[in-house]
Amino acid sequence: MTKNTPSRRLTEGNVMHHILRMTFPMVIGLVATISMSVADTWFVAQLGKEYLSAISFTFPIAMFVLSIGIGLSSGTGALVAQALGADDLARTRRMTLSAIILSFLIITSFTLLGLATINPLFTVLGASEIELPIIHDYMVFWYPSMIVLIIPMTVNTILRSAGNAKWPGISMFTAAIVNAILDPILIFGLFDLPALGVKGAAISSIIGSSVSTIISLYILIKQEKLLTTESHPTFASFRKHAKGILAIGVPASISQMIGPLSSSLVTAILARINVDAVSAFGIATRIEGLAMVIMFAMTAIINSMAAQNYGAGKFDRVQETLKSGYLICLITGLCSAIFLFIFARPVALFFTDAPKVIDLTIDYFKIVPISYLAYGMIITIGALFNGMGKPKIGLYLSFMQRILFLMVAIGLLTFMLDLGTQGVFASITISSAIVACYAYIKGKHLVDKHTA
């Protein structure tokens, strides 16, 4: 066996220090990625409302692909980190190449399928004859961009599993900067270049993601030395690795898809009650993405921390990882809730001047943010068990929180007690609190059981 280099050793040292050290670059990368999506949307909106409407039809497809990428990353990260925790560098290298090959094969298959079904798919989704040509121009470039979008996600997860969170953050940030610079140039045809419209937005994403891929692969090969030609997997070992990655990745992907599904259901319910509430919900959920970015970043690190120490048999550190995650959720959740409670009106006014939408957005921020701590606990324990190779626990918790208890609470508060939009918002908080209590009790039992 080959001992881990210091950058890979998450099995030693202060657990909280490791989590904080690795979370900060991840936060920068996530904020940059969110900003890239916002930039694309803003620049395309300048072309006209029909362009923005057309691109909006692509969002569900983008979320679906992103869910696949996150699932593959969860499976890859858990198994790579467990191998590193066990100080088995040869197995780690074989698994690294297997994960990249698997990601390439899956995403290439979806790319080819997507290119062959652009018009029929978006016709079914409701795109008009005016929007279909715009969607086709965009997706014919966007689908191939999935390859350079998902590959760096997989590679960056491997780097984080090896204890290197700095370069994934740099890689994601660089992609966002390149995309933001190229968007106006290619969309509007600056510097005497042809104006490509929505094609320019897709090409900008391809170039930005390609730069990110090159950076991440370079660090994986040259600095971490986890991608080598000498450690290529056999077909039998590739099948074994792929099966292991998918065993974690498929439930993790489904868990990710539950979020957009839940949001769609809530949006449909709000549309029946008050159309202004749909706009308020859209504003609030976008702000939530930024408010909870530290939690989202931290859970990716929790996965790696838990996996390495579980692979090393250091179960006390797995338990400490969970406690540290809870503490971070407590601090960041309370800070976000207090901030949004105090500044609810200024935040709402930044997005809209419609009085009814402003009032409903304020209602949301007075009721829902108190549940951020509970939500953070749920995703933390899900990430921990993903790292331990037990993804179904996170899937069950996500389903209970975002579908089962949420819909039951909405039925009781909104329709039986006639509390309207406030009943919907309260239901989000109540379902998170109930499942968080269950997750804490059940999670502690399961962690003790699997780390005894």
N, C-alpha and C positions, 0 to 999 in steps of 0.2 A: 504493500500500500504506500501511496505517496501522501505525505502530510500536506495539509492545506497551507497555502501562503497566508500571511497575515491579513490580506484584504478579504480572504474568504472565511476567516475564522469567527463565525457568529456564535460558536459554542464556548467562547471564553469572553471574559470582560463583563462590564456592567450592561445588563439587558436594556434598561431604559436609555442608556447612552447610545447603544447601537440603533435602537428604534428611532430616536430623535435625529441622530446623525444621518440616517438613511431617508427619513421622511421629508426633510427639508428640500433636497433636490427633486424628490418626487412631486412635491407641491408645486415647485417652479415648472416642472414639465407638464403637469396636469393643467395648470392655469394657462400655459402657453398653448396647449392643445385645444382647450375650450375657446381661447381667443382666436385660434385659427378658424374654427367653425363659425364664430361670430363674424370674423372678417369676410369670409366667403359669402355669408348671408347678406351682409351689409352692401358689399360691392355689387352682388347680383341684383339686389333690390333697386340699385340706381338705374338698371336697364329698363325697369318698368314693372308694374304689379303682376303682369302675366308671367314674367320670368320668375319672380319670387314665388308666385303660386305654383308654377311648374316644379321648381326646385324643392318646394315643401313636400311634394309627393315622394321625393327620394329619401326623406328622413327616416321613415320606417325601415327601408332597405338598409340604410346606413347603420341604424341601431341593431338590426339583425346581424349584419356582418361584424359589427363591433362586439356583439355578444359572443359570436363564435371565436373571435380573437381573444377575448378575455378568458373564455373557457379553455382554449388551447394554452394560454399563458399560465392559467392556474394549474393545470395538469403538469405542464413542463416545469414550472417553478418548484412545485412540491417534490417531484421526483429528482430533479437535479440537486436541489438543496439537501434532500435526504442522502443522496450519494456522496455529496461533499461532506456532510456531517459524519458519515461513516468513513471518511478519509479514503474513499475509493475513487481516485482521480481518473483511472482508465475507464471505469464504468460511466463516470460523469461525462467524459469526452464522447464516448459512444452515444450516450443519451442526448447530448447536445446536438450532434449531427442528425440523429434520428428525429428530434423535435423540429429542427429546421426543415428537413425533408418532408415530414408529415404536414407541417403548416403550408409549405409550398404546394403540395399535392392537393390538399383540401381547398385552399383558396383559389388555385388555378381551376379546379373543377367548378367552383361556384362562379368564377369569372366567365368561363365558357358557357355555362348554363344561363347566366345573366345576359350575356350578349345575344344569345339566341332567343330570348324571351322579352326583350325590352317593350315592344309595342303591345303584345297581348297582356303582359303583366300589369302595365300601367293603365291600360284600358279597363281592366277589371277593377283597379284601384280607383277609377273614376276620373282619370285625366281626360280633358276635352280635346277636340281636334286641334285647337290652337296650342294647347300645352304639350301635346305628344311630340311634335318636332323638336321643341326646346328640350324636353326630357331626353329624347334620343341623342341629340347633339352632346348633352352633358354626360349621359350614362355610357356612351360608347367609349369615352375616355376614363370615366370614373371606375367602371368595372375593372379594367386592367390595373388601376391604381391600388386596388385592394391588395395586390401582391406585395407592393412596397409599403403598404400600411400595416399588414399583419406580420410580415417577416420581422421588422424592427420591434414590434410588440413582443414577439417570442424571444428575440435576442436580448432585448432590454430586461425581460423577466429573468433570463439566465444570468445576466450580469448582476441583477439585484440578489438573486439566489446565492451568488458568489460573494455577496457583501459589498458590491460596488454599485452604489446608487448615484454617484456623481455623474458618471458618463451617460447613463440613461436620461437623466435630467437635461444634460447639455444637448444630447441628441434630439429630444423632443422639443426643446426650446429653439434649436437651430432650424428644425423643420417649420416651426411656426413663423419664424422671422423670414425665412426664404419665401414661404407661401404669401405672407403679408406684403412683401416687396413686389413679388411677381403678379399678384392678383390685379392691381390696377393697370400694370403695364400690358398684360396679355388680354385682359377683359376689354379695356378701352382703346388699346393700340397706341400706347405712348411711345415716344422716341422713334416715330416713323415706322413702328411695327404694325402689322395688320390687326385690327380689332377682332378678337376671337369670340367675344361674348361669353356665354356660359362654358364654351369649350375652354376658354382661357382659365376659368376658375378650376376646372378639372385638371388641366395641364399643370397649373401652379401647385396643386396638391401632389401630383405625381412627382414633380421635381423636388419639392420640399421633403416628401417622404423618402425619395431616393437618396437624398443627401443624408437623412437620418439613418437609413439602412447602411450606407457606406461607413459612417462614423461608428455605429454600433458593432458592425462586423469587424472593423479594424481593431477596436478595443478587445473584442472577444478573442481575436486571433493573436494579436501582438502583445497585449498587456496581460490578459488573463490566461492566454494559451489553452483555452478550452475547446477550440476548433482546430483540429489537426488532421492531416491526411493519414497519419499512422494509426489513428484510433477509429477508423471507419467501422460501422456496425455490419455484421453479417445480415442476410435477409431474415434469418430466424430471430436475431436479437432486435432488429428493427421492428418486426411484428410484435415482439414482446414489449418493447418500449412504447410503440404506438398504442397497444392495448391498454397499457398502464396510464398513458397520458389521457386517452379518451375516457377511461373509467372515471377519472376526476373531471376532465374537461367537459363532457356532455352534461352532467348534472350542474356544473358551474355555469355553463352557457344558458341552460334552461332557467337557472336562478336569476341570471342577468336579464333574461327576456321577460320575467315576471314584472319587473319594474315598469317598462313601457306599456305592457298590457294593463297593469293596474292604473296607470295614469290615463290611458285611453278610456277605461271604464268610468273613472271619476269624472273625466271631461264630459262623457256622454250623459252622466247623471246630472252634472251641473248645468248642462245645456237645456235639460228639461225643466230645471228650476228657475234659472236666471241666466240669460245669455251673457250678461256682463260678468258673471262669475267665471266664465270660461277664460276671458281675458285676464282677470285677476289671478286665476290659477296658473295661467301660462307665465305671467310675470313672476309670481311667487316661486314657482318651481325652478325657474332660471336662476333666481337669486340663491335658492337653496344649494344649487350646484356649486356655487362659490363659497357659501357659508360653511359647507361641510367638506370642502376640498381637502382639509387636513385629515379628516377621518378617512376619506377615500384613499388618500396617499398612505396613511398609516396602516390600513388593512393589507395593502400590497406587501408592506414590510413585515407585518405580523405573519403572513404566509411563509416568507423565507425564514424568519427567525424560528418559527415553530418547526418547520420542516428540517432545518439543519440540526437542531437540538434533539428532535425526535429521532432522526437518523443516527445521531451520536449516542442515543440512549440516555441523554441528560434530561430526564423528565421533570426535574425540579425547575429547570430553566423554561420548559414549556409552560408550566403553571405560572411562573413569574412573568412570562411574555403576555399571558392573558390578563393578569392583574395590571401590568403596565398599560396595556391597551385600554382597559376600562378607565384607568386614571386619566389618560389623554382624552378619551371621550367625555369624561366628566367635565374637564376644564374647558375644552373647545366647545362642547355642546352648550354649556352654561353661558360662555362668552357670546356665542352666536345668538342664543335666545335673548339675552339681555340687550344686545346691540339692536336686533331687529324689533324688539318690543319698544325700545326708546325711539328708534329712527324709522319706524314703519311708514309714517307719512312722507318724509323726504325721499325715501327709497321709492315709494309708489309714484310720487310726483316726477321722479326722474324718467319714468317710462311712459306716463300718460297724464293728460289733463282732464280726462273724463271723470266727473265727480263720483258716479256710482262705482266705477272700476276702482278708483282710489279707495273708497270706503270698504269695498270687499277685500281688497289687497291688505288693508290695515287689519280687518277682521282676521284674515289668515295669519298674519304675523303676530297677532295677539294670542292666538290659540295653538297653532301647530309647532312653532320652534321649541317649545318646552319639551317636545318629544324627541329632539335631536339626540339627546343623551341616550335615550332608549334605543333609537335606531342605530346609533354608533355601537352599542353593546351587541346588537343582533349581528351586524356585519362583521364585527371583530371576532365573535366566536365562530361565525361561518368561515372566515379566513383562516382562523387557527386550525379548524378541523380539515379544511382543504389542504393545508400544509401537512397534516398528519395522514393524508390520503383517504379521508372520510368525508367526501363532498355532499353526501345526501343530507347531512344534518343542516348545512347551510341552506340547501334547497327547501327542506321542510319548513325551516324558520321563515324564509322569504315568502313561501306560499301562505303560511299561517298569517303573517303580518299584512302582506300586500293584497291578498285575495280573501281568504276565509273570514278572519275576524273583522277586516275592514268592511266587507260587504254586509256582514251581519250587523255591525254597528250602524252603518248607514241606513239599513232597513229599519232599525229600531228608532234611531234619533231623528232621521230626516223624514221618513215617511209615516211611521207610527206616531211619533211625538210631534211631528210637523215643525221641526226646528230649521228647516230650509238649509241654506248654504252653511250656516253655523253648525248645523248637525253634521254635514259632510266634513267640515274642518275638524270638529271635535272627534269624529270617528277616526280620522287619521292619527290623532294623538292617542286615543284610547287603545286602538289596535296595536300601536307600537309599544305602549306601556305594558299591556297584557303579555305580549309575546316576549318582551324584554325580561319580564319577571320569570316567565317560564324558561327562557334561554339561560338566565343566570343560574337557576336551580338545577335544571337538567344538564346544562353545560358543565357546571362544577362536578356533578356526579360522573359525567362521561369522561371529563379530563382526568379525574382521580382514577377512574376505572382503566383508562388506556395508558396512564402513566404510572401505574402502581408497580 
